[in-house]
Amino acid sequence: AKKGGGGGAAPGGDAYNRWVNDPGKVMAWMKKYNIRKMIDDSGGIVKIPNFLPTAVAEGALKVLESIPDNQWNATEAQRDQATNNIVHSFMSNKTAAGLPELTRAISMLSPGSLNTFSAGKYEQTDHIEPHDDRAYADVTMENGKVVQCSREIALIYYLTKDWKASYGGALIDVEGKTKLVPEFNSVVAFRIPR
């Protein structure tokens, strides 16, 4: 029997796609994380290893690896205090096949909140300078009124395998004076600003 009706298999594989598209499984898994309490109990920043089931994390990595180079968007800016920009240069994507399903699942950490996620890819010369992770967005409410919103929590989901501190690329928590090295299938979450 043919799979996918000739349209090709969905990225991430069967286990990934079954899990991210099963609201019951996603919500049951995410319920174990009271993310705000975990952050507050850890002094404002928390690292969570084994964040998703291993097969789902492997599928999420496949989703990212399947994004063609021409679908990654250059995300760059110079420092501009008027617009809250900091110096940075990396690649990002919000809509690649399989990615919206992952970000929808992660958003179940804080149901009812306005969430924005994107995948980031840092290559050898990419960088981001120290910053407090505030980001402002104009949101149109149901009544048509536009309200400027900012993040309350930032979350980084690492899918990098076999990373070593010697490679660089660690998250430096200036406030807590700690260095968090990327670890496959781990999340770092913290209150904004930090």
Salt bridges, closest charged atoms under 4 A:
ASP14 OD2 - LYS3 NZ 3.22
ASP40 OD1 - ARG191 NE 3.01
ASP41 OD2 - LYS37 NZ 2.63
GLU58 OE2 - LYS161 NZ 2.83
ASP69 OD1 - LYS121 NZ 3.62
GLU123 OE2 - LYS121 NZ 3.63
GLU129 OE1 - ARG79 NH2 2.27
ASP132 OD2 - ARG134 NH2 2.47
ASP133 OD2 - HIS131 NE2 3.19
ASP133 OD1 - ARG151 NH1 2.59
GLU152 OE1 - ARG36 NH2 2.96
ASP173 OD2 - ARG194 NH2 2.86
GLU175 OE2 - ARG194 NH1 3.32
GLU183 OE1 - LYS47 NZ 3.15
